[in-house]
């Protein structure tokens, strides 16, 4: 066991109440502790990722209770990559929040930010389905508080809609957990992988229902059509730094699909054979199409970026739905890219709002900071649309290559190529209205008090994310090799199972009693 794997959950869990109790009236102290905490998470996550980069699996048993009876936290290549991505994203988003002053516009921003990180990182590290549900609820509560930060009727209305949809998902999650426990007597993921594999063809009804319910829950979290209705308004109305952090939250749903349906319900399992390909890939194709059409039809810049998130998740789920090592490797590469690209674009919307006073896609006089802001928007739009030379182009090529052999390969190629063209048109239209046509208008006669030049820290934070996106492109070969090794580990889960159940060289036998 290693204690360090518990740190990404414990550190924000202690920082959040400390900020509330000891520094609630001192914004400078809140900022210092919050930034220091997130920076520590980056270092710890990088160390954990390095530790498992050789394919090993690390774990921690709370109370030293052996699985499947105790709570276990597990780290492998996939989970440590995701906590590193989330921590790095959070650091730049937090710096932007401080530079733009968003953390001053409401109560308890930094405490909620830490609780949000606790929920996200816990969801990536847990080795138990029930605790996955618990961390989903933690991040749901914290994300609601962050979403309505600074108030406003529109923000409150979108927040209520967000909570209602996600509570529906939580209810389905509980039904699924009850069904799984009734069928297997356990909720530990490693133990479930053993027990589900032993279910015979004549006893699959209950476990298939549970698997379908879980897929619906994770599809809600991933904003997959037709379960995506909560996302456009929620992300568009949220404060821009919060929406940028939320770029990782849809990836929690994608991560859960990958983890559960390669470990517990892999494609060759008798109990759930054929389940994955029934509707997941068609739904992903429709998600990509609807998200891209939303880009073209959007009348506000924030809603345009929100719809681009739906489209990017469609591309991710297309690759995941192949359920092949090549498809999962492509999905993981594209997940990193789409998280960074979406965060950049959401932060750009705040730069536009600060310098222009509105996000409506209508011509306005030139805004403050137009040169830097337009350049960053141009790079983010290229990345999200999938144009060369950035990583979106390479990621889509990987997905297209992985689709060979799929029954819907023609549809995959057609939808990805056509939607890429539509996304280019949509982003070009928005950019020309916001930045280009502005110079054909006379300067504004009056100065709106809300129009300010964005601070240097804001540009530094967005520039840092853009630098990571460029690095993701330059190091595409090395990153893809790593995600390929990661996918191979996911489809050969014996090391994960043996480590968690402490049964080296063999699979555990079923327990006589329940959990």
N, C-alpha and C positions, 0 to 999 in steps of 0.2 A: 504493500500500500504506500501511497505518497500523499502527504497532507496538502501539497501545493495545489492539487486539482480542486480542492474545496475552496481555495482562495477567491476565484472569480465570482463565487456566490456569496461568500461570507463578507468580503470586503465592502461591496455596495450595501449589503444588508446592515452593516454596522455604521457606515457613513451616513446613510439616509436619516436615521433617528438622531444621530449626533448633530447633523446640520439643523434639524428642526429644533432640538432642545437647547443647543449651546450657541447657535449662530443665526437664529431666525431673523434678528434685527441688524445683522452685520453682513451686508452683501459681499464685502471684500473677503471676509473669512469664508463665507460659503463658496465663493469662486475658487479660492486657494485650495480648500480641501477637496472640492469637486474635481478640479483639474488634476490635482495630485493623485486622487483616487483612480481616475480614468487612465492617467499615464501609468500608474502601477499595474492596472489591468492589462494594458498593452504589453508591458514587460513580462508579466506572469504568463499571459497567453502565448507570447512568442516563445518563452521557455518551455511551456508544455507542448507546443507544436513541434519544437525541435526535439524534445524527448521522445515523441512517438513517431518521428519522421522515418525511423527505420522499420516501421510496421508493428511495433510493440503496442500493447494495450495497457493503460494504467487505470487504477481505480482507487476508491476510498469507501470503506464501509463505516457508516455512522454507528457509533456505539460498538463497533467491531462485531456487529451481528452479521453472520454469513448470509449471503444471498441463497434463496430468494426471500428469506424471512425479514431481512433488514433493508434499510435504505442504502442504495449504492449509487455513487457518482462515477461515471466511466468516461475515459478519454481515449480516443483513437485518432487516426488522421482526420476523419471527417469532422468530429466534434471540436477538435482543437483548431482546425482551420476556420470553422464558423465563429468560435469565440474570439479568435484573433481578428477576423474581419469585422465583427461587431464592435470590438474594443477600439480598433483604429478609426472606424467610422464615427464612433461616439466622441472620440477626442477632438476631431476636427469640427464636428457639429457643436460641441460644447464651446470651443473657441469662437465659433461664429456667433453663438448665442450671446456670449459675453461682449464681443465686438459690436454687435448690432443693438445691444441693450434689451434683447427679448427676455432675459432672465429677470429684469427689473419690472416687467409689466404685469406681474401677478405674484401670488404667494406660492412659496415652497417649490419653485421650479427645480432647484438643484436636488432637493430631497426626492422629488418625483422622478427626476432623471436617474438617480441612483437606484431607486426601486425598479424602474424600467429595465435598467441593465441587469439587475438581479434576476428578473423574470426571463429575459432573453437568454442570458448565459446559462441559467439553470435549465431552461428547456433544451439547450444544446448538450448539456452534460449529463442529464439524468439517465439512469439505466432502468427506470421504472415507469410504466405507463400512467399510474396514478399520480406520481410526482410530475410527470409531463403535464397532466391536467392542472395540478396545483400551480406550476410555473406559468401556464397559460393564463390562469386567473390573476396571478400577481401582475403580469405585464398588461393584462386587460385593464385592471384598476388603475395602475400608474399611467397607462397611455390615455385613459379617459381624462385624468387630471391634467396631463400635458396638453391634450387636444383643446380643452376649454380654457387654457391658460390665457389670461388677459381679457377673457369675457367676450360678450357680443352675442346677440340673438342667433345669428347665422351659425356661429361656432357652436353654440349650445345645442341648436337643433341637429347639426351634423353629428355632434358627440352622442346625443341620445340615440340617433339612428345607428351609429357605430356600436354602441353598447348593446342595443337590442339584437342586432344580427349576431354579434359575438356571444351573447347569452344563449341564443338559439343553438349555436355551435357547441357551447359548453353543456347544454342539456343533452344534445345528441352524444357528446363525448361520455357523459355519465352513463347513458343507456348502453353505449358500446362497452365501457369498462365492466358494467354489471353482466353483460352477456359473456364477455371473455372470461370473467372470473367464474361464472356459473359453469362454463364449459371446461375450464382448465384448472381452476383452483389457484391461480397465480396471476400476478401482474408484472412480475419482473421480466424484462424483455428477453434476456438470455434464457431464462427458464421457459418462457413462452415459446421461443424458437424450438426447443426440444419437444415440448408437449404438443404443439400444433402439428409438428411433423409426424407424430405418432397417431393422429386421429385418422381413422379409416374412412373410406369413401362413403360408407353408409351412415356416418355420424357427423356429417359436415354442415348440416343446416344451420345450427346455432352459430358456429364459428364464421360461416360465410356472411350471416347477417351482421355480426360484429365487425367483420372486415369492411363491409360496405359502409356501415355507420362511421367507422374511423376514416374512411376515404372521404366521406362527405364533410366531416369535421375539418380535416386538413385542407380540403378544397376551399372551404370558407376562409380559412386563414390565408391561403394562397391567392384568394380573390379569383377563383376560376369560374368562368361562366357556366351555369347561370347563377352562381352564388357570389357574384362580385358587386352587387348593388350598393353595398356599404362603402366601397372604397372611393369613388370619385369625389363625392361631397366631403367625406371625412378627411381625406388627404388635402383637398383643395382649401378647406376652411381652417385646417389646423395651422398654427404658426409655422412658418417655413422651416426653421431648424427642427421642429418636432416632426414635420412631414419628412425631412431628410433622414432623421433617425428611423422613422417608420419604414424606410426603404429596406431595412433588414427584417422587418416583421413579416412581410409576405414570404421571405425566405425561410422563416421558421416553419411555415406550412409545407414548403417544398422539402426542407430538411426532414420533417416528420414522415413525409411520404417515402423518401429514400430510405430512412432508417427502418421504419416499420415494415415496408414491403420488399426489403432485401433481407432483413433479419428474421422477422416473425412470419411473414406471408410471402416468401419468395415465389417467383413465377412457377417453379416446378413443384410446389407444395400441392398435394392431392386435395386438401381441404379447400383451397381457394384457387384452384387451377382455372385459368381463363378469365378470372375476375378483373385483372388489371387492364386488359385491352378492350373491354366491352364499351366503355364510354370515356375513359380518361383522355385518350389521344384525340378523339373528335372534339371533346370539350375544350381541349387545349388549342386546337386549330381555330375553333370559334372565338375563344378568348383573344387570340392574337388578332383575328380579323376585327372584332368589335373594338378592342383597344386602339388599333390603328385608325379605324374610321373615326373614333372619338378624337384622336389627334387632329384629324382633318376638319372635324366639325366644331371643335372647341372655340368658344368666343372669349375665353379668358386664359391667360398664360398658365395659371395654377391648375386649372382643370385639364389643360393640354398635357401637362406633365403627369397628372394623376392617371389619365388614360394611357399614357406611355408606359406606366408601371404595369397596368393590366396587360398590355401587349407584350411587354418583356417577360412577364410571368407565363404567358401563353407559350413563348419560345422555350422557356425553362421546362415547363411541364411536357411539351412535345418531346424533348430529349429524354426526360425521366420516364415517360410512358413507354419508351422502347424497352426498358428494363433489360438492357444489355450493358456490359462493362463500358463499351465505347459510348453508348448513349449517356450513361451516368457521368462519365468523365467530361463529355461535352457540356452537360447540364451544369456541372460544378464550375467549370471555367466561365460559362456564361453568367452564372449566379454572381460570381465575384464582380464581373464587368457591370452587370445591370444594377447591382447595389451601388457601386461608385457613381455610375452615370446618372441614376435617378437622384442620388443625394446632391450631386453637382447642380442638376437642373432645378431642384427645389430651392436650393440656396440662391441660385441666380434669380428666381422669382422674387426673393426678398430684396435682392439688389435692385431689381427693376422697380419694385414697389417703393423702395426708399428714394430712388432717383427720379421716378416718373409720377408717383402719386396714385397710380391705378394699374391694374393688371388687365384691363379690357384691351382686346386686340383691335384698337382703333388708333388712327394716327394722332400723335401728340407732339408738341415741340420737343426738341432734343433734351435728354435728361442728364442729370449729373452723373459723371463717371461712365459715360456711354462707351468709351473706347475699350476699357478693360472688361466691362460687363458684356458688351457685344462679342468680344473675342472669346470669353469663357462660354457664353451661350452657344456660339458657333461650334466650339469643340464638343460641348455636351450634346448638342443636337446630332452632330456627326456620329458620336459614339452610340447614342440611343437608336438612331436610325439604322445603324449597321453599315456605314460607309467606311471604305478604307481611308486612312491607314490604321485607325484605332481598333481596339480589341473587340468591339461589337461585330465588325466584319469577320474577324478570325473566329469568334464564337459561333456566328451563324454558319460559317463554313464547316465547322466541326459538327454542328447539329445536322446539317444537310448530309455530310458524309456518313454520320452514324445512322441516318434514316434508311440507307440502302439495306434491303432485306425486309423492311416493314411492309405490311399489306397496304398501307396508305402512303407509300413513298411518293407517289405522284402528287397527292394532295399536300403533303408536307412541303415539297419543293415549290409547288405553285403558290401556296399560301404565304410562305416565308418570303419568296421573291417579290410577289405582288405587294404584300404589306410593307416591305422595305421601301418600295417605290412610293407608296402612299404616304409613309412616314416622312420621307424626304420632302414631298410636296407640302405636308402639314407644317413641318418645322420651318421650311423656307418661307411659307406664307407668314407665320408668326414672326419670324426674325425680320422680314422685310417691313412689316407693319410697325413693329416696336422700334427698330433701330434705323432702317434705311429711309422709310418715308418721313421719319421725324425731321430729317434735315431739309425736306422740301417745304416745311411749314415755318412761318415767322416765329421768332422767339416769343415766349409767353410774356405778356405785359405785367402780370402780377406773379408773385412768388407764393406758392402754397407753403404754409408752415410745415406740412408733413413731408415736403420734398427736401431731402438732405443728401449730402454726398456720403456714400458708405465709407466706414472706417477702414483703415489699413489692415486691422486684424481680420475683418470679414474677407477681404481679398486674399489674405494669407491662408485662411482656412480653406476657401474654395480652391485656391491654387495648390494647396497640399493634396487635396483629393484628386485634382487634375493630374498632378505629378504621379500619384499612385496609379491612375488609369493609364498613363503613358508607360510606366514601369510594367504594368500588367500586359501591355502590348509588346514591349521590347523583350520581356522574359516569357513570351507566350509558350515557347518550346519547353522550357523548364517547368512552368506551371502546369502545362498539359501533361507532361510526363508524371508529375506528382499526382494530379487528379486521376490519371490512368492507374497508378499504383493504388490510389485510394479506392477506386471502383473495384479493382481486383480484390482488395481486402474486404470490401462490402459483400461481394459475391462468394467469399470463402470465410464465413463468420466463425469457424471453429475456434480460432484464437480468442475472439471476443467472448464466446460462450464459455470456453474453458477458463479464461482469466476471471470472469465475473463469478462463475459457479465454483471456482477453485477446484476444478477437476482436470488437471493437466493430462492431455493425451486421450481423454475419453469424454463422452457426453454424460450428463447427469441423468440418473434414473428418476422417474416421477416420485414425488413425495406421497406418503400414505394419506396425510391429511391435507387441508387447504393451506392457504397462504400463511 
